[in-house]
Amino acid sequence: MPIVAQSTETTDWVSRFADEVIAESERRAPGKPVVVASGLSPSGPIHLGNLREVMTPHLVADEVRRRGHQVRHLISWDDYDRYRKVPAGIDGVDDTWHEHIGKPLTSVPAPKGSAFPNWAEHFKAAMTEALAELGVEFDGISQTAQYTAGVYRDQVLHAVRHRADIDAILGQYRTKKPAAAAKKSQKPLDEAELEAAEGSGAAAEDDGSSGTVGYFPYKPYCGNCEKDLTTVTAYDDDSTELTYACTACGYSETVRLSEFDRGKLVWKVDWPMRWAYEGVVFEPSGVDHSSPGSSFQVGGQIVGIFGGEQPIGPMYAFVGISGMAKMSSSRGGVPTPADALKIMEPQLLRWLYARRRPNQSFKIAFDQEIQRLYDEWDRLDAKVADGSALPGDLAAHSRAVRTASGALPGTPRPLPYRTLASVADITAGHEDQALRILSELDPADPLTSLAEARPRYDKAEAWINTQVPADQRTIVRATPDAELLGSLDEEGRASLRLLADGLAEHWSLDGLTHLVYGVPKVRAGFAADATPKELPPEIKTAQRTFFALLYHLLVGRDTGPRLPTLLLAVGQERVRALLGE
């Protein structure tokens, strides 16, 4: 077995796998390109959980490229898999799609209104576009094209000749209970994780059929109804004549397997066959394929029948989702990379996958947590710029912002995401107003065009429009709250006057931050720039009370966007009017 390179302070998980992959590739195929692989089944929307199937080998392949080696990252589109079920919540799909269950994915019609010729191409297209935005270079392989063109014909015949050997390997596991074993070895998969597993190329744990001819590792698609609900009823090893019967429509025919290309090896044989055929050195797999008797474990033995070796195959944990809005959850399952890229820049999404080892789970935020993640990312960006980032963080940042081919396009002026979201919320699509507010954030270096803040501004605006419920959106009051203003005591009125009098002098993001926090300090007899250590605990309570009053007067709620941003958005004259000054 290959030995994993020892961890050091200056290497991350990607570098360690790259060390191992390069060494193993040189041992197996000296001088040839390093081959890493992913498998995706376009049986429906390909989810963010499945993106780890791509990002893990991509990051390793990219590190190998950075070191000057040739690499092929294969993505096998498992579009010759059977159509197993009709996913929930797909636009343009109704109950009539149930009649296609059992057909190859490339024989199922695309959703109504699609520009693509079939189901598989429709869902491959969205993933391909997202991978391009993420900077993922790959060689796509259609398994429909491979099988129907006869590319694997010799491998199919070889598997059938050695079906007894394959059956003996599989037989070691048939008496076990994989599900029970999996529960002992790992936590049970939750509903979202099971949904994510559906998009994996290794989702169907099929090991073949036993019928009148005994175990058979090949499944024909019916020549009449195209479904795989077929049983091999006779096979002659010398002539390769194969007879099958379809239980769906009753059709039966006899073909020569040496000339027949309308079928495929069952999954537990198909996967290791491809490892050997492509010379795959690295391919990860999810926890659903790492339990006793599952496809990756069994494939490690079956691959030898094809003269190959099992790839280095780290198990990857599933990716969780934080705070999907109801408007999106109706699609069923977890969101796609395209969904995430609508609300975050590709650098941030790459970073989430790069900074965690494959066996560590993490969540991708669609709720308010995205603002905290962006704050963390911006802090790391600043540390990288000033040279204070730790080696592991520096490596993850580098893998997020660039590939071996160059830097990913970024935002020229990456203003804080939470600020951009607040501005987009308050201005409700009025770009001239958004530019006015953003240009006042830093008077010493004003933003002159929204293009400087894009695409981050567009991502923040999309987050506001698609993930923030309508009742949480910010609507500035049209007229002053006379009742609330009339109920204020002298302390409340004096605090508002102090704020209003300081607006002109402090009209910038930093200035207004100083002002709104400083008013309660000054009213309590302290300096506006007094530090928390110099202040009694009561000041924090006074600040919270003052902030709540401002929110009620400006937007009629207890909370809202950060007050400095909100004040800039409302404008000095309107703020004074709403404060009763």
N, C-alpha and C positions, 0 to 999 in steps of 0.2 A: 504493500500500500504506500502511496506517496506520503511524504512527511510535510506537514504544514510548516512554513517558515515561522520562526519564533517571533513573537510580538516584541516590538521595541517602542520607545517613546515617540519616535519620529515616523512610525508607520501606522496606517489605519487598516481596517478590515479589508478594504479594496486592495491595498498594496500587498497584503499578506496572501490573499487569494491569487493575485497576479504572479507573485513569486512561484507559487505552487503550480499554477496553470502553465507558465512558461517552461518550467522544469519538466512537467509531465508531457507537454507537447513535444519537447525535444527528445524525450525518451521514446515516445510512440512514433513520431513522424518527423525526424530531424530535417530541418530546412524548409518544412512546409508551413503554410499559414496556420495560426492557432484557430481552432474552431470552438466557438461557444454557441449555445443554442437556447431558444425559448420556444414554447408551444402555446398557441392561442386558438381557441375554438370560437368562431364568430357565430355562436348559436343565439346571440342576442347582444345587447349592449355589453361591451367589454369593460369591466369595472376597475376601479382604482386598486382593489385587492389583486387583480390579475396583472396590473401594471408592475408589481414587484417581480413577476415572472420575467419581465423584460428589463427593468431597471437594474436588477442584480447582475445579470451577465453583461449588460451594456456598460456599467461602471467598471467592471473588471476588464472588459475588452478595450475600453477607452484607455485605461491605465497601461495595458499591454501595448497599445498603439503609441502612447506617449514615450514608451521606451524604445521605439523604433522597430517593433515587430509587425509583421503583417497579420491581420486578424479578419476572420469572417464571423459576423454575428448572424446566425440563421434564426429567422422566425418562421417556424412551420405553422402555416395557417391550416388548422385541422378542419378544413371546409368539406372534407369527404366523410366527416362524422355523420352519424344519423341525427336527424331532427328529433330531439327527445320530448320537448314540450313547447307550448306556446307561452312565451314570457308575458307577464302581466304589464299592462299600462303602456304598450307600444302603439304610438299613433299609426293609424292606417292598417291595423291588424284586428280581425274579428274572429268569431268562432269557426269560420270556414278554414282557417289555417290548421285546425286539428286534423283535417283529412290528409295533411302532408307528413304527419308524424311517421318516422321510419325511413323517410327518403334522405338522400345526401343533402347537406345544407345548400349546396349549389344547385339543387333541383327544386328548392322551395321558392315560391315567388317572393320578391321583395315586398315590404309594406307598401300599401297603396300610396301613390304619389312619389315614390322613390325614383331617382334618376338611374338606379343601378339594376343590372339584369336579374339578380337573384338575392336571396336572403343573406348569404354569406358575404357577397360583395358590398352590400349595403352597410353591414356592421364593420367590415374590414376598413372601409373608407374613412369612417370617423376615427378609428384608432390610428390609421396611417397618418392622418392629418395631425393628430395630437402628438404622435411620435416625432414628426418633422419639427413641430414647434419646440419640442423638448430637446432637440439636437441628437436624437437617436439614429445612428446609421445602422442599417441592417440589410440583409439579403432575404427577401420574402420568398417562401416556397409554398405553393398551393399543393396540398395533398391530393386534391381532385386531379390536377394536371399530372402529378407524378404517377398516380395509379392508373388513370385512364390512358396515359401515353405508354404504359408498359414499362416505365422506368424501374419499377420494383419487381418485375416479372420473375427474375432469377431468385430474388429473395423470397418471394411467395412460394415458388416451387421448392426451394430449400427448406422453408418452414414446414411445408406439408410433408416432405420426405422425412423430416425429423420430428413429426408430430408426437411420436411416442416419447421421445426425449423431453419435449416441451411439457407434455402431459405429466411426466414423472416429476418434473420440477414443481409444476403447479399443484400436483397431488400432495406435496409436502405441507401445503398450507390449507387445503380444502377442509381438513378436519378441525382447523383452528377457528376461532371466532374473532376475526379482525376488529370488529366493533368493540368487543369487550376488551381486547388487548389494547386498543387505542385509548380507551377510557383510563386504563391503568397507566399508560405512558404519557398522557397529555390531557389537558383540560378538554371537556366536550366542546365541540364547535357550536357557537351561537348561531342564531338565524341569519344574521348578516354575513357571517363567515361561510355558512353553507351556500348562501346566495353567490358569494364571491367565487366559491369553488366551481360553480356552474360554468363560468367562463374559461376555465382552464382546459388546455388540450388534453389533460390527463383526467378529466372528470369521470369518464365512464370506466369503471373497474371491471371490464369484460375480459374473461380469460378463454372464451371459446365455448363450443357446444359439444355435447355428447349425444349422438343419435344412433341411427342404424349402422353408421360406419365408424362409431367410436368417436374419440376426441378429434375435433377438426378446428385448426386455428384460423380459418379463412371464412369470411361471410360474404356470399354473393348478394348483390342488389338485384331484385326481381326485374326480369326483362319486360314485364308487362306493367306493373304498378310502381316500379322503381323502389319499393320498400325493402328493408333488410329483414323482414319477417320470414326468412327462408331457412330451410333445413336441408343439409346435404344428405341425400339418401343413397348415393353410390359414388365410389371413386376408384379409379384404376391407376395405380402408380406407374405402370409402364406407359400407357397411352396418355395419361393425365386427363382421361375423360371423367367429367364430374357431372352428376345429376343432382338437381336440387328441386325442391317443391316450395311454393310460397303459401304460407298459411293465411295470408291476407286476402289473396284473390284466387287461389287455387291453381295458378299457373305453374307449369313444370317444364324444364328443358334440360338437355344434355349438351355440355360444351367441353372444349378442350382447355384445361386450365393454362396450358402453355401458350394459348392464343387469346385468352379471355381477360378483359381488363375492367369489368364492371363489378368490382367488389374490393374488399380490403382485409388485411390481417386484423384480427381482434386486438384491442388496445394493448393488452399486456404482452403481446408479441410484436406488435407494430412499433412501439416505442423503442425497445432495445434493438430491433432491426435497424431503425434509423440511426441510432447511436453508432452502430457498426458501419453503416453505409456512408454516413457523413464524416465519420472520424471525430465525433464530438468529444471534447476534453472537459468541458464545463457546462453543466446545466442544472439549475436549482429546481427544487420541487416544493410544493406546499405541504403543510403538516398532514393533509388528507392523503398524501401518497407516501408517507414515511412510517406508517404503522405496519406491524407484521402481516405479510401476505399482500401488501399493496403493490401497486405497479412499479414503483422505483425499486423497492426491495427485491421483488421477484425478477424484475428486469436485469438486475445485476448478475443473476445466474443465467438467464436466457440469452443475454448478449453474447456469451461465449459460443453458443451454437452458431452464431453468424460470424464468428472469428473476430469479434470486437471486445472492447473493455468498457465497463461502466464509467461514465464521466465522474469527475469530481462534482458532487451534488449536494451542496448545503441545503438544509431544510429552511424555508423561510416562513416567518409568522405572518398571520393575516393583518391587513390594514383596516383599522376602524374608522368610523366617520363620526365627527362631532357636530351635532346640531343641524341636520338637514331640515330645511323648511318643508311644511306640508305640501306646498305647491310642487315640490320636486319629488317627494316620496311616492307620489301616485304612479311614478314610472315603474315601481317595483325594484327591489334589490338596492344595491348601493350605487352611488353616482360614478360616472365615467371620468377618464382623464380630461375629456373635452369639457365636462361640467366644471372641473377644478380649474382649468385654464381660463375659464371665463372670469373667475374672481381672483386669480393669483397669477403672478408672473412665473414663467417656466423655471427660473432660477430658484424660486422658493420651493416649488414642487420637487425639483431635482434634489434640493438640499434635504428635504424631509426623508427621502429614500437613502441618500448618501450618508447621513450622519448616524444612522442606526444599523447595527449588524443585522444580517438577514434574519437571524433567529429572535430578534427583538421586535415586538409589536409596537405600533404607534398609531396615532389618530391624525386624520386630515380634517382641518376645521372648516366648517361651513357656517358656523355661528360666530358670536363675538370673539371667540378664541383666536380667530384669524388675525385680529388686531394685535393680540399679544405675540403671536408667532412672528408677525412682521416687525414688531418692536425688537424681538430677540434677533431676528435676521439683520436688522439695521445696526444693532449694537455689535454684532459679529463683523459686519462690513466695516465699521469704524475701527475695530481692533485690528483687522487685517490691514487697513490703510496705515495705522500708526505703528504696526509691527509688534503689537502686544498679544496677538491671538496665539493660543496654544497649538502645538503641532497637529493634533487630531482635528481641531476645529478649522485650522488653516487648510488641511487636506480636504475636508468636507466642503468648505467654501469654494476651493478651487474646482472641485468636481461639479459644483452647482453652477458656476458662472461660465465655465468654458469646457470644451471637449478638445481632443487632440487636433481637431480641425480649426479651432479658433474660439473666440468668445461669443457667447450668445448675445443677441441684441438686447440692450437694457434701457432703462429709463434715464435720460440725461440728468434730470434733477429729481432724485428719488425722495420726495417729501414723505413724511410719515403717513402710513396707510390710514391710520385712524383719523388724521386730519383731512385727508382726501375724501374719506367716506363721509365725514361730517359735512364737508362742503357740498359733496354730491347730493347728500340727503336734503340739506337746506335749500339748495338752488333748484332742485327738481328738474334737471336737464337744461337749464339756462346757462350756456357756456360763457356768455359775456359776464354774468354775475360770478360764476365760478372763477374766471380769470381775475376779476376785480379783487375777490377775497384772497386768492392765492398770491397775487402780486403784493398784497399788504402784509403778508406773513413776515417778510424780512425786508424792510424798507431800504436797507443798505445794499441788498442784492435782489432786487425784485424780479419775479417771474415775468417774462415778457410775452410768453405764448403758452397755451395749454400743451402744445407739442413737447415742451420741455418736461412736462410731468407725465407724459404718456410713454408706455401703455399702462403704468401703474394707476393713473387716474381712472382710466377706463375700467380696469379690473375692480377698483373700489366702487365705482358707480354701478357696475353690474352686480356686485355683492349687495349694495343697498337695494337695488331694484328687484332682485330675485330671491334674496335670503332673509331680508328683514321684513317681518309682518307689517301690514299697513298700519295697525294700531300702535306700532313703535316708531313710525316715521315722524320726523320733526316738522311741525307747522307753526311758523311764527305768528303770534297774535296780530290781528289787524288793528285793534284798538286797545288802549290801556285797560287794565283790570281795575276799574274805579272802586269797586267794593273792597278789594284787597288793599289797594293804596290807602283808602279811607280808614281802614282798620289798623294801620301801622302806628306803633308808638313812636316817641321822639327818637329812640335809638335806631329803629328801623329806617326812619326818614333820613336821619343824619348819615347812616351808612350808604344809602342810595345817593345822597348828594355828594359824598366823598368819592364814590365811584364815578358819577357823572362828571365831576370836576376834573378827574384825572384821565378821562378818555383820550383827549387830544394829545396829551403829552406821552401817553403810553400806547399809542395806536400801532402795535405790532404784536405778533404772537407772544414773544418773550415779555414785552412790556405789559400786555394785558394779563398774562399769567402772574406777573409780579403784583399787579394792581388788585386783582380779585382776591388773591391770597392775603394781600397786605391790608385791605380795608378792615377786617375784623381785628388784626393786630393793633392798628393805629387807634381804633375805637376803644381798645382795652388798655391803651397807654403805652404800647410798645412801639419800637421802630418797625417800619414796613419790611425791612430786610432782616429782622431778627430771625435767628435759626430756631428750629424746633427745640434744641437743647436749652435755649434761653427762655422758652415760653412754658407757661403752665398747661396742663392737659386740657383745661377749659377752652383754650383757644381753638383746638380742633373741633370741639362741639359748636363753638360760635361760627367757625368757617362753614361747617355743614349746614347750619341753620341759614346762614347768609346765602349760600349757593342754592338751597332749596327755594328761598324767596325769589332769587333772580330767575330761576327756571320757571316758576309759576308766573312771574310777570312777563317773561319773554315768550314761553311756549305753552303755558297752562298745564305743566306737569311737574312732578317732583325731580325728574332727571332729564337728561338730554345729552347732546354732544358736549365735548369739553367747552367750558364757558368761554375761554379766550377765542376759540374758533367760532363759537356761536355769536359772540359780540362782533367780531370782524364781519361775519356774514350779514348780520342785521344792519350794520352801519351806524355811525355815531349819532346822527340826528334821530333815527328811528329808535335807537336804544334810549336816548334821553326822553323821547316822547313816551315810550312804554314804561319808563321808570318814574314818570310823573314829574320830570324836571323841565 
